[in-house]
Amino acid sequence: MATALFSVLGILLCSLLVTSDVLPQDNFNIQAVAGKWYLIGFATNAQWFVDHRASMKMGTAILTPTAAGDLDMSYASLRSDASCWRMSHLAKKTDVPGKFVFKSERMDNDNDMRVVDVKYDEYALIYTLKTNGGVSTVLNKLYGRGNQLNPQLLEKFKQFSLENGILPENIAILPQNGECAEA
């Protein structure tokens, strides 16, 4: 029991230490991030991902800046039965450009999201620290304006995820998938 407790405390401490080093990209432009993105890479040590990784496929995200400077995020992914899984969040701006916070009612967690690297017409690398019941996990996502990115960007995503404590087997480049019809 004590070993398990120390393991959990060690993971929590490591995730908190990593968080302080992960900063949003300088000169973040919220208007330039607007539009459609494909979710190409996904990396986390969260147990739900470990349990469902094999069934995950590429989805899309529509990012829409609000007049107040927040970011409306709508996600969609086509399931194998041709139905669509959808989710949306309103990420509230913070005093740091490129850093947002939101509460996920569906997953019952608090999210600290940072756009850490973006080339607005090509890719975006997003780091999120998810906290539920005092336990935090890192979730990294790699988005592309198209449904493919060059191997150097995929490798950059993998290295960034490893540097943030994600196990190699929990870093996925998602297989291409059909798209959901516009809602």
C-alpha positions in Angstrom: 0.0 0.0 0.0 2.8 2.4 0.9 4.6 1.6 -2.4 1.5 2.5 -4.4 1.0 5.7 -2.5 4.6 6.7 -3.1 4.2 5.9 -6.8 1.1 8.1 -7.2 2.8 10.9 -5.3 5.9 10.6 -7.5 3.8 10.7 -10.7 1.9 13.7 -9.4 5.1 15.5 -8.4 6.7 14.8 -11.8 3.7 16.1 -13.7 3.6 19.3 -11.6 7.3 19.9 -12.2 7.0 19.3 -15.9 4.0 21.7 -16.1 6.1 24.7 -14.9 8.4 24.2 -17.9 5.7 24.0 -20.6 5.0 27.5 -21.9 2.7 28.7 -24.7 4.3 29.8 -27.9 5.5 33.4 -27.9 3.3 35.9 -29.8 0.3 33.5 -29.9 -2.3 34.7 -32.4 -5.8 33.4 -31.5 -7.3 34.6 -34.8 -4.8 32.6 -36.8 -5.6 29.4 -35.0 -9.2 29.6 -36.0 -10.7 27.0 -38.4 -10.6 23.3 -39.0 -7.8 21.0 -37.7 -7.3 17.2 -38.0 -6.3 15.4 -34.8 -3.2 13.5 -35.9 -1.3 12.6 -32.7 -2.5 11.8 -29.3 -0.4 11.0 -26.2 -1.2 10.5 -22.5 -0.6 8.0 -19.7 -4.3 8.3 -18.6 -5.8 4.8 -18.1 -8.9 5.5 -20.3 -6.5 6.1 -23.3 -4.6 2.9 -22.5 -7.9 1.0 -22.5 -9.2 2.6 -25.7 -6.2 3.4 -27.8 -6.7 0.6 -30.3 -10.1 1.9 -31.3 -9.1 5.6 -31.7 -9.0 7.2 -35.1 -8.3 10.6 -36.5 -11.0 13.2 -35.9 -11.5 16.9 -36.5 -11.6 20.0 -34.4 -13.1 23.4 -35.2 -11.5 26.2 -33.2 -13.4 29.4 -33.0 -12.1 32.5 -31.1 -14.8 34.4 -29.3 -15.1 38.2 -29.0 -14.0 37.9 -25.4 -10.7 36.2 -26.4 -11.8 32.7 -25.4 -11.6 29.6 -27.6 -14.7 27.6 -28.6 -13.5 24.0 -29.4 -15.8 21.5 -31.2 -14.5 18.0 -31.8 -16.0 15.2 -34.0 -14.9 11.7 -34.8 -16.6 9.1 -37.0 -17.1 5.8 -35.1 -16.9 2.4 -36.8 -20.7 2.2 -36.8 -20.8 5.4 -38.9 -22.3 7.4 -36.0 -20.4 10.5 -34.8 -18.9 11.2 -31.4 -19.0 14.9 -30.6 -17.7 17.0 -27.8 -17.2 20.7 -27.2 -15.6 23.0 -24.7 -15.2 26.7 -24.2 -11.6 27.3 -23.2 -11.3 30.6 -21.2 -8.4 32.8 -21.9 -5.9 33.5 -19.1 -3.4 36.4 -18.6 -0.9 34.4 -20.7 -1.6 34.4 -24.5 -1.9 30.8 -25.7 -2.9 29.4 -22.3 -6.5 28.5 -21.6 -8.5 26.8 -18.9 -11.7 24.8 -19.0 -13.8 22.3 -17.1 -14.8 19.1 -18.8 -18.2 18.1 -17.5 -18.1 14.8 -19.5 -14.8 13.7 -18.0 -15.2 15.7 -14.7 -11.8 17.3 -14.9 -10.1 20.7 -14.9 -7.9 21.5 -17.8 -4.9 23.8 -18.2 -4.3 23.9 -21.9 -1.3 25.5 -23.7 -0.6 26.0 -27.4 3.1 25.3 -27.2 4.1 25.2 -30.9 2.0 26.3 -33.9 2.6 27.1 -37.5 -0.9 28.4 -38.2 -1.2 27.1 -41.8 0.3 23.7 -41.0 0.3 22.2 -37.4 -0.4 22.9 -33.7 1.1 21.1 -30.7 -1.2 21.4 -27.7 -0.3 20.4 -24.1 -3.0 20.0 -21.5 -2.7 19.2 -17.8 -5.9 17.4 -16.8 -6.7 17.3 -13.0 -9.4 15.1 -11.4 -9.6 14.5 -7.7 -6.1 15.9 -7.1 -4.6 13.5 -9.7 -3.1 15.1 -12.8 -2.3 13.6 -16.2 -0.7 15.1 -19.3 -2.4 15.0 -22.6 -0.6 16.1 -25.8 -2.3 16.6 -29.1 -0.9 17.2 -32.5 -3.2 18.8 -35.0 -2.7 19.4 -38.7 -4.5 21.6 -41.2 -4.5 18.6 -43.5 -4.8 15.0 -42.5 -1.1 14.3 -42.9 2.0 15.9 -41.5 5.7 15.3 -42.4 7.7 12.8 -40.5 9.8 15.5 -38.8 6.7 16.9 -37.1 5.5 13.5 -36.0 8.9 12.9 -34.5 8.9 16.3 -32.8 5.5 15.4 -31.3 6.8 12.0 -30.0 9.9 13.6 -28.5 7.9 16.4 -26.8 5.6 13.7 -25.3 8.5 11.6 -24.0 10.0 14.7 -22.4 6.7 15.2 -20.6 6.7 11.8 -19.0 4.5 9.9 -21.5 5.4 6.3 -22.0 6.4 5.5 -25.6 3.6 3.0 -26.0 1.1 5.7 -25.1 2.0 8.0 -28.0 -0.2 7.4 -31.0 -0.3 8.7 -34.5 -3.9 8.1 -35.3 -5.1 6.3 -38.4 -7.0 8.3 -41.0 -10.7 8.1 -40.8 -13.8 9.4 -42.5 -15.3 12.6 -41.3 -18.6 13.4 -39.6 -21.1 15.5 -41.5 -21.3 19.1 -40.4 -23.6 19.4 -37.4 
